[in-house]
Structure formats: structure tokens, C-alpha cells
């Protein structure tokens, strides 16, 4: 990071991160295709009811990955190797201390959580089966998201990509065996996910404890002040994921009320498409983060701006292309997930047009939160995330009362239009500060 083209360095970090998370997004899409064709509408609705609970595991893993990774990179950029090692060690402690309790809660509260969203009968059974398996692997799920962050922050973005790609490809293979071949339905989908994520974790751990990284993952004393730094820096990422979980719960409940299980199944498919783009944007953010954190520690303001500008071009450009494809050919894209179900096809096609026309704004919001988080500005990143919640919830409360089912589908894109204007003002203010204007 000390020399060479900023653009070349950006792509060296961002391409592997994007590839890794795109594979992750791809295996989620393949999950949906297998479930849609093998289990049908009940399976798609069941997985959507289970997703918010699994998001809790992902949120904690993302918080620890982003928080410890950013703090480690900032310390490393300042030449403070002992503090960098300390921050990495706190991430390890927190994985252990948070993983098991969250898994236990999920194991015992999973069925009640699914019922709370309105699931009954086959949908509730399938959803409960999925959560029961995932709960046993809660620490593994968290680690599979956190450890690639640390590997990337320690200068090995290609290895982080290899770990995630290996896990993603393994997941697709296990999905085929467990869902299509053995017919294990959603239990098979959950087992496939856990087995695949074990590959990712093993590859990352092997690197982190070796002599290759500049900062090794090693035994460090538990320091509450350092843990607070990790949690506060990564907190915005966790809240962002938890927000996605809350929004999914509310959509599930409202769609069950206004349209029934077929609308929840349609929401599952739009969710797979949204997740695919979200993974791309998150990959761009993950690629930017080590660079911005390092340049912030080294006080290289012009380089911070160059990296963030490249991130915006990449994330928003792909988002606009994807929106164009979804608006022009929604039926063809949705048809990939559905086997001879005209009712579900019609519901999903309409949902895509209403729900995803402002998809690219999700990418802007993710990149802006990462911009602040990478410079240790956890408060601003948290404000963006909390703003997402504060703005979207009123839309979800009011629009369905006025517009019925269409209001449920429109709540996300319309609220994102409002939030994006606020976030743009925050970014412009920070940009002026980097230029020395304010």
C-alpha cells in the first residue's frame, strides 16, 4: 500500500472481495433455485421465515469481522503492531463469547419466532427444521463471515477470496446432494451451508495462525476497552444486518396478511435477487475498507478520496445495470426460480418491478456506511444504519394502509430514496473535510 497506482491497488483488493461475495450471493441464488424447484412455494416461504433469525448470526459475524479488521488495519497503518495484534485477538475472544449463547437462543426460540411471523402448517415445519440445524452451527456461521475480513485486512485478499469461493462452491455441491438427490428439503439446505462454511473457516484459520501475515492471530488478554473499540467500529455493520432482519420480519407479516404464502414466496425470490446485488456492493465495500483504513491511519487524505470514488463508480454502475435488466426482463429472470407455477410467477414479476427499481441505492448506502466505518467513524456509520430503520419503518406502517399489497412492495425503494438524499449530504460534508474546506 506504500507505492504504486491507487487504481491498481484498489482493484487488487476489490476484485477478490467482489468475487468472493458474488460467489456467496450466487450460492444463495442457487439455494433458491434448488428449493424453488424441489420444494416449491412452501419451501420458498419457509426459508424466508427463517432468514431473519439466521441474519442475527451473520450480523454478529460481520460486526466482529469489520470491527476487528478495521481497528487492526488502522493500528497497522500507524505502525503500532502490538495494538494491531491486540485488536485481532479481541475479535477471537468475541467470536467465542458471543457464538454459543446466540446459538442456544436460536435453538430454543426458533419455532416461536416462525409462528410470530404468521407461518403455519408445512411452511412453519420447514422453517423450524432449517433453524434447528443452523442453531447448532451458530459459531461457525459467525466465523465464516468474520475471518475473511481479517485475512483481507492482513494483506491476503486473494486467500480470503479463495476461502469464500471454496465455501460457496462446496455449498452448491452439497445443496445438489442434500436437496435434489437425497430430498432432505430445508434441513438439507441448512446442513449444506454449515458444511460449506467449515471449509472457509479452516482455510482462514490456517493463514491467520501461520507466519505469513504481518500480524498473527495469537493469544491476547481479554481487554474490555479494546472489545468496546471492536464492537463500536463494527456495530454499524451489525445493525445494518439486524435492520435487514427486522425489515424481513415485517415484510413477512404484512405479506401474509395482505396476500398469503404465495406473496411470501415471491418475496423470497426478490430477496435472492436483492442479496445478489447486496453481496456485490458489500464486496466493493470490503475491498475499499482495508485501503481507506490504512490511508486514514497514514493520513493520506487524497488516497482516501480516490479509493472511495472508485468504489462508488463500481458499486453504483453494477447496480444500474442490474436494475435495467430486472425492469426489462423480470419474467425471464424470475422464471429461473420457478417450476410450472403461474400464480407464483405473476406475483414475483410484479414484486420485482415494484420492489427493486431503486436497487442501486442500497449499494450507495452500504458504501457510504463503509466509508465512515473505515475511518473509525462508527457514530456516523451507525447514524446511516439507524436512519435506514427510522425512515423505512414509517413507510412500512403507512403505505400498506393506503395502497394495500402494493404498499408493502413499495416501502423499501421509496424509503431508500429519502435516506439516500440524507446520506449524500453526510458524505459531501466529509468529502469537504478531506479537501481541507471544513
N, C-alpha and C positions, 0 to 999 in steps of 0.2 A: 504493500500500500504506500510505500515511501516514494515510488517513482513510476514512470510510465503513464500512458494515456488513461485519463479518468474513464473515458468511454469504454476502453478495452477492459479495465478493471471492473467496471460496473457489469459488463456482460459476463465476465469470468465468474462473478458471484451470482448474478441474477439468473442466467440461463440454467445452471444446475438446480437452483432453488425452484424455478418455474417448472422445469421438467419433473422434479421430484413431486411437487404438489399437483401437477397436472396428472401424473400417474395416479396419485391418490384420488383426485377428482374423477379420473377415468374408471378406477375400480369401484367407486361409489355408483357411477352411472351403470357399469356392468352389473353391479349388485341389483340395481333397479330393473335392468333388463331381465336378468335371471328370475327375480321374484315376480315381475310382471307376467312373464310367460309361463312360469312353473306353478305359481300360487294364485296369480290373478289379483282382482280387486281387493279381496280380504288381506292378502299379503302386503300389498302396497299401503293400504290403510293401516295395517298393524305396525309396519316398520315406521310409519310416520308418527304413530302414537308413542313409539319407543324412543324415537330420536331425541326429544328434549332431555330425557334422563341421561342418555349417552353424552349429550353435549356438555353436561356437567363435568364428566371425566375429561373431555377434550379441553374444556375451559381451564381446568386446573393445570393440565399438562402444558397448555400454551402459555399460561401465566408464568410457570416456572422456567419454561424454555426461553421465552422472551425476556423475562426479568433477569435471570442469572446470566443469560447470554449478553444482554446489553451492558450490565454492570461489569462483567468480565472484560468486554471489549473496551469500555471507557477506561478502566484501570490499566489495561494493557497499552492503550494508546498514550497514556500518561507515563508509561514506563514503570508502573507500580505492579510488578509481578506478584508479590505476596498478597496484595489485596485482590488481584485477579483470581488467584488460586482460592482465596477465601470465599469469594462470591460463587465460584463454581461449586465449592464444597457445600455451601448453604443450599444450593439447588438440589444436590443429592440428598441432604437431610430432609428437605421439604417433600421430596418425592416419597420418601419412606413414611414420614409422619402424616401426610395427607392421603396417601393412596388407599391404605387399608380401611380407615374409617368411612371414606366416601363409598367404597365398595360394599361395606356392610349395610350402610343406609340404603343403598340401591337394591340390595338383595331382599331386604325386608319390606321396603316401601314401594317396590316396583308395581305390583298388582294394583294397589290402591291408587297410584299415580295414573295408571292407564284408565282405571274406572272413572277417575276425576274428570278426565277429558271427554267422557261420554262413550267410551268403547264398550261394546257388549258382544256376547256370543263368540263367534270364530275370530273376529278381529281382536278382541280382548285376550283370547287364549294365545294367539300367535304372537302378540306383542309381549305378553308376560313370559312366554318361552324365550324370546330373544333377550329380554332384560336379565333373566335368571342366569343365562350363560355369561353375558357381558359383565355382570357384577363380580364374578369370581376372578376376572382378569383386570379389574379396575387399575391396579398399579401399573400393569403392563401397558394399558391403553394410554395412561398419562405419560409414561416414559417414552413410548414410541413417538410422541409428539414433541416432548421436551429435548431429548438427546440430540436429534439432528440440528436443532438450534445451536447447541453448544459446539458440536463438531464444526458447523459452518463458521461460528464466531472464532474458532481457533485456527482458521486458515485452511480448512479442508472442505470447501463447498462441494467438490466432486464426490468425496466419500459420503457426505450427507445425502447427496442425490442418489448414489448407489444404494445406500441403506433403504431409502424410501421407495426407490424403484423396485428393489428386490422384494420389499414387503408388498407393494402394490401388485406386482405380477403374481406373487405367491397367493395373494388374496383372490385374484381372478381364477387361478387354477383350483384352489380349494373350493371356491364358490361352485364351479362346474361339478366337482366331485360330490360335494355335500348337498347341493340344492337340486341340480338336474339329474345326477346319476343315482344318488342314494335317497333322494326325496325327503331330506330332513327339514325342509322348509326354512323357517326363520331361525330355528336352533342351529341349522347348518350354516346359515349366513353369519351368525354370531361366532360360532366356532372357527369358521374360516378367517374371520377378522382377527381373532386372538392369535391363532397360529401364525398368520402372516406377520403380525406386528412383532412377534418374538424374533423374527429374522432381522427386522430393523433395529431392535434394541441390542441384539448380540453384536451386530456389526459396529454400532456406535460405541458400545462399551469397550470393545476390543481396541478401538482407536484411542478413546479417552484415557485409558489406564496405561497405554504404551508410552514409549519415549519419543514418539513422533510430534505430538502437539507442543507448542511453546509453553502452554500451561496445562499440566496434567490434572485429571480428576483424582484427587487424593484425599486422605483423611484430614478433615479440618474440624476444629472445635465448633460446636453449635453456638453461634453468636446472634442473639435476638436482634441487635441493631442491624446487622448485615442481612438477616432474614427480612426485616422490615423494608430494607432497600430493594431487595429482590421482589418482594410482594408489591410494593408501591409502584415500581417500574413496570412490572408485568401485569399489574392489576387491570389496566385498561383493556388488555387483550382478553383477560378472563371475563370481564364484564361484557365485552363485545360478544363473546360466545354465549354467555349466560343470557344476554339480551336476545340472541337468536333462539335460544331455548324457550324463553318466555313468549316470544312472538309466535313460535311454532305451536305452543300450547294454546294460545288464544285463537290462532287460525283453526286449529283442530276443533276446538269447542264451537266456534262460530260456524264453521263449515258443516259440522254435524247438525247444528241447529237449523241452518238455512237450506242445506242440500243433502245431508246424509253421507254415508260411507263413500259413495262414488265421488263426491267432491273432495273428500279427504285423500282418496287415492289419486285424484287429479293433482291435488296439492303436492303429493309425494313426487310426482313426475316433474312438476315445475321446480320443486326443491332440488332434485338431482341436477337440473339444468342450471339453477342458481348456484349450487355448490360447485359446479364445474368452473364457472367464471370466478366465483369467490376464491377458489383454490389458485387460479391463475393470479389474481390480484394479491393474494397472500404470499404467493411465491415471489412476486416482484418486491413486495414489502420485506420479505425475509432476505432477499438478495441485497436490498438497499441498507438494511439495518446495521450489519457489521461495518459497512463503509461509513455511514453517517455517524455512528457511534465513535469510530476510530478518529474520523476527521474532527469531530466535536472535541474529543479529548486532546487532539493535537492542535486545536484552534485554527483549523484550515477552513474558514468560512466559505470561500469561493467553491471549494470542492464539495462541500455540503450541498450547495445550491445546484451544482452540476448534476450530482447524483439524483437529487430529488426531481429535477426537471426530466431526466431520462426515465425515471420511474413513472412519472405522470404520462409521458408520451407512450410508454409501453402499456401500462395498465388501461388507460382510457382508450387507446387505439384498438386494442383487442376487444374491449367492451362494446365499442360502437359497431365493430364488425359482427359480433355475436348478436347484438340487438337487431341489426339489419337482417341477418339470417333467420332469426326467430319470427320476425314480423312478416317476412316474405314467404317462408315455407314452414309454418307451425305444424301443419298436419303431417308432413313428411318426417319431421324431427320427432314429434310425439309418437308416431306410429312405430318407432323403433322399440318402444317400451310395451306395446300393447299387442295382444293376440286375439283378434276377432271379437272385439268389444266396442261396438259402435257408440254406445252410450258414454263409455269412459273416454273414447277418442274425442267426441264432441265436447265433453266437459273440459278436458285438458287443453284442447286447442283454444277454446275461449279463455281459459285461465291464463295461458301463456301470453295472449295478446293483452290482457288487462293487467297482468301481474309483473311482466318482465320488460315493458317498453322503456323503463328508465334504469335498466340493469347496470349500465356503466357507472352510475352514481355510487353504487355500492363499492366499486373499485376506488373511486376518488376518496370516499370516506375512510376506507381501510388504509390507503396510502398516506392520507393526512394524519391519521392517528399514529401510524408508524413513524412519520416524520418527527413528531413531537416526542414520542416514546424513545426513539433512538438517541435523542439528545438529553435523556434523563428527565424530560419534562412530563412526568407522569400525570401531573394535575391537568394539564391541557389535553393530553390524550384521553384521560378519564372524562373530561367535560364533553368531548366529542361523543364518546360512547354513551354517557348518561343522556346527552342531548338526543341521541338516537331513540332512546327509550321514552323520554319525556315527550318528544314530538310525535312518535308513531302511535303511542297508546291512545291519545285522544282521537286520532283518525280511526283506529280500530273500534273505539267506543261509539263514535258518531256516525261514520259512513254507512255501516250496515243498517242502522235505524232508518236512514234516509233512502238508501239505494238497495237494501236487501243483500242478496248474494254478490252482486257486482261490487258493492261497497267493501265487502271482505277482501275481494281480489285487488281492489284499487288502493287500499290503505297503505301498503308498503311503498309503491312508487311515488304517490303524492306526498307522503311524509318525507321521503328522501329528497324530493325537490326542495322542500323547505330547509331541511337540515344542511344540504349541500351549500346553500347560499350562506348560511351562518359559518360553516367550516371554511369556506373560501375566504371570508373576511379574516378569520383567525390566521390562516396560512399567509395571507398577504401582509398582515401585521408582522409576523415573524420573519418573513422574507425581507421586509424593510429593515428590521433589526440586523439581519445578517449583512445587509448592504451598508450598515452604519448610519441609516437615516434616522432611526429612533433608538 
